[in-house]
């Protein structure tokens, strides 16, 4: 039996890994980009560990530690060190509850979940992506975007941009909702295109490296949010939040900005310097642009996704997975990928 997984973000990689564990399944993962991971991007810069996308996951969620254990990197999971969040009122940093900070940033998590803290990996969130990609090396096909799906009896014909194709007994679409929706509509799934109504908000993350002596004084807590942002909506003291993010005597900041004109790194440094009293220029900066970042669900989202999935059950084995459906966090994407793989395995076993 052959399964094609479309998309090599964490949901697609997990789906492929889960399918391989079932045995007797030939898996191919198609990715339009030239790297795996999707919005998870970790870079090493002059002794700093820089995250372009998510920098951690909720500590009470079991999905990533369980996956890490399967991949042999269970001992690489690290817990949040610094706790406490402040809000910049325009005049001062004032402590607030962490759950309140999450709400201000649009993070969908209960106060109890946030109170459990966050966890990450010793070498950044890219660790599980790298481990999965290594184990799936024989299945990954980069720079292969999917142009269309055609059902041929009980199987699928997956057309690749540029002219090639793959035939499969089952397909997992681990794509953003706006991409999956177009493919689903083309195979006659009523309501498929409306998945594209899930809004993916644009954002910018800026990482900045400093010497500790450039700080006005000791940093308190894990970061702050901004009540009335100019450009910076929030800032994480990355080198305090998780261990190993910067070498001794250095500080790593990560700022979150909305869409803007001009240089995000320059804007971030100027505003952080004004708030925190930073002296001098950063040692370096790294900007990540996310034109379509975190999804925001509309009313009755779960009901709509369930209806689409019910319609998929009438087709040859086909499943959807990823942040656009069952939760935007990394743990939710891992869970979504596993569930999609199990659904496909059950459907092919009938």
N, C-alpha and C positions, 0 to 999 in steps of 0.2 A: 504494500500500500504506500502511496506517495502523497505527501502533504507539502503544499507551498505556503510559506509564511511570508506575507508582504509587509515589510517594515522591520528594521533592526534596531528599534528603540528597545528599552528595557522590557516592554510588554511582549514584543515580537521575539526577542531573544529568550525570554522565559518560556514562552509558548513552545518554541523549537526545542529547548532543553527538556521540557516536560514530555513532549512527544517522543523524543529519543529514549527517555527512561521507560516508556511503555514497551519498547522492543517491537521489532517487525515493521517499523515505519521508516521510510526513506524521506528525509526532510530537506527542503531547499529553502533558504531565506533570501528574499530579494530586497535589496535596499537601493533606493535611487541616489543616495549620497555615496561618498567614498569612504565613509567611516561608520561604525556602529555607535549606538548610544542615544541618538536623537537629541533631546534637550540636556542630557547628561554629558557635560564636557569638563574634564579635569586636566589642568596643565601644570607642569613644573616650571617655575620661573625663578632663577637665582636663589634657590633654597626655599622658595615659597610654594605652597600648594594652592593653586588658584582654581576656583569653581566658576564655570560660566553659567551653569543652570542651578538645579537644586544642590544644596550643600549638606543635606541630611534628611533624616526621616524621623517620625514620631517614635519615641523610645518604647512606647507600649505596644507597637505593632510588630507582630512576629514574622511577617513574610520575608523581610530581607535577612535577618539573622538565620532563618531556616535555609534560605537559598545559599547564603554564604557558607553555611556548614556543609551543604551538599557539594559546593565547589572547592572545599578545602581551605577557605579563607575565613572561617568562623571566628578565629582568634584575632582577626584584623578589625573587628567591629569596635569602635571607641564611643565613649559616652561624652555628652556635653559637660564641659568643665565649668565655665562661668555661667551664672544664672542671673536673671533680673533684666528687666527692660524699662527704658525710660521713654518719655515723650518730650520732644522739643516744642515748647510752646511759642517760640519766637523770642523768648527772653531767657529761658532756663530749661535744663533737663530735669524733669520731675518723674519719679518712679510711678509705674502703672503695673497692673496685673498682666502677666504674659498672655493670657487669653484675650485680653482687651487689645493688646498689640497685634495679635493674629487677626482679630476681627477687622482692625483698621487697615490691614494689608490684604484683606479679602481671602485669608486662609480659612478654609472650611474645616474647622476642628473644634471639638468641645474644649471647655476650659480644663476639664480633667485630663484630656489627652495631652494638651499643651503642658500641663503641670508635671507630667511624667518626664518632660525634657525631650531632647533630641539626641539621636545617635548618628554616626557616620562611619567612615572607614579610615584606617590609618593613613592610607595614601589617596584619600579622596573618594568621592562617589563614583569615579570612573573604575574603581577596583572590580566591582561585580560585573561591570560591562566588559572589561578586559578579560576576566576569567571566563565569562560565558563565550565571548568571541573566540578565545583560544580553544575551547572545547567544541565549538561549532565551526571551526576553521574550514572543514571540508564541505560545509553546507552553505556558507555565506557567499553571496554573489552581489558585489557592489556595482554601483552605476547602472543598475537595472531597474528602472521605473516601470510600473505596470500601467499599460495603456487601456486595458479592458479585460473583462471576464465574459466567457461564453460557456453556458452549460451544454454539454454534449452527452445526452443520456444521463447516466449516474455520475459522470465525471465533469471536471472543469478544464477549459482551455484558457490559459493565462497568457495574454498577449503582452509582450515587452516593447517598450518604446524603442524604435530602431528596427523592428521586424522579427526578432526571434520570439519563441514562445515556450511554455512549459505546460504539460498535461498533468493533472493531479486528481486524486480521489477525494481530497479535501483541501480547503483553503482557509487560512486565518488572515483576516485583514487587520493588522496591527498598525493602523494608520490614523492620523487625525480625522475627526468626524467629517470635516469638509472634503477630504479626499476620498474617504470610504463611501460617503453619500453618493458621489458621482458614479462610482463603480456599481453600487447597489441599485441605483435607479436604472442603469443600463441593462441590468438583468431582470428588471420588472418588479423590484421590491417596492411596494407602495409605501410612501413615507421615507424612503431612503434618502432622497436629496434633502429633505428637511432636517436631517442630521447636521447638515451644514449650517443650520441656524445656531448651533452652539458657537458662542462668541469666544474667540481666542484673543485675549488682550495683548497688545504690544507692550514691551518693556525693554529696559536696558539695564544690564548689570556692569558695574565698574569696580575692578579690584585695584587697590593702590598699596604699594609697599613703602614703608617709612622706617627710619631708625627710631628706636624707642626714645632717644634723647630729643626727638622733634616734638614729642607730646608735651603738653603743658603740665600734665601730672598723670597719675595712675588712672587707667580707664576703669570704670565701674560697671559691672554687669556684662551682658552679652551684646548690647547694642541699643538702638533707639529708633523710634518712628517719629515722623514729623507731622504735627497737627495740621498745618497749612503749608504744604510743600511749595517751594519755588521750582526746583528740579528734583532734589533728593527727597524721596518718599520715606526711606528708611536706611539704616546703616547697621551692619553686623561687624562687631570686632572679631573678625574671623580667627585671628591668632589667639584670642582668649576663649572663644567658643569651643573649639576642638583642639586637641594636642597636635603638635607637629606641623602646624600651618605656616610657621615662620621660624627662622633660626634665632638663636639667642640674641637679644639686643635689638630685635626688629619687631615691627607691628604690621599686620595685614588687615586692611579695611576692605569691606565690600559694601558698595552703595547701590541702591535700587532707584532707578529713575524712570519717569514716564517718557513718552516720545517727546523729542525736542529738536530744535535747530542748534547748530553749533557743535562744539566739542564736548561730549559728555564727561570725559576725564577731567577736563579743565573746570567744568561746572561743578563736578562732584568734589574735587579738591578744594575749590574756593569756598563752597558751602560747609564742608567738613572742617576746614581750617577756622572758619568763623565760629562754628559751634563748639569745637573742641580745643581751640587755641593751638592748632598745629603750626609749627614754625618751619619755614622753608618749603621747598618743592618735594614731591614724592620721588623716590628712587626710580620708580617705573609705574606705568599704569597699563591696564588691559581692559578693553571694552568688548562686551558681547551684546549684539543687537538681536532681539527676539521680536520679529515683526508679528508673529503669532505665538504668544507665550502660553500662559496658563488659561485653560478653558473656564468659562463661567456658564453654569447651567441655567436654562430658562425654567419657568414654572412647569411642573409635571414632567420634568426631564426623565426620571426613572420610569414613569409609566410609558412614555413615548419610546424609550429604548427597549423596554420589554415587548412592546407591540412589534417593533422592527424585528427583534430576535424571534418572535413567534412566527413571523412571515418567513424568516430564513430557514426555519425548521422544515418547510415544505420543499426546499431546494436540495440539491446535492450538498454534502457536508460543507457548511460555510459558517464561520464565526467571526465576530468583531471583538477587538480588545484594544485597550489603551485609555489614555487620560480623558478622552472625549465622552466616556460612557459611564464608568463606575467609580469615579473619584480621580482627582488630579494628582495626588501625591504619588511618590515613587512606590510605596508599599502597595497602594491600590492598583498601580499598573502591573506589578508583579502578580498580584492576586488575579487580576483580569486576564493576564496571559496564561496563567495555569488553568483557569476555568475554561477559557476558549480551547485550549489543547485537549482538556478532558472531554469537552463536548464533542469535538471532532473525533476523538478516539472512540467514544460511545457510538456516534453516528455511523462510523465506518465498520463497526463490529456487528451492526444489525444484519 
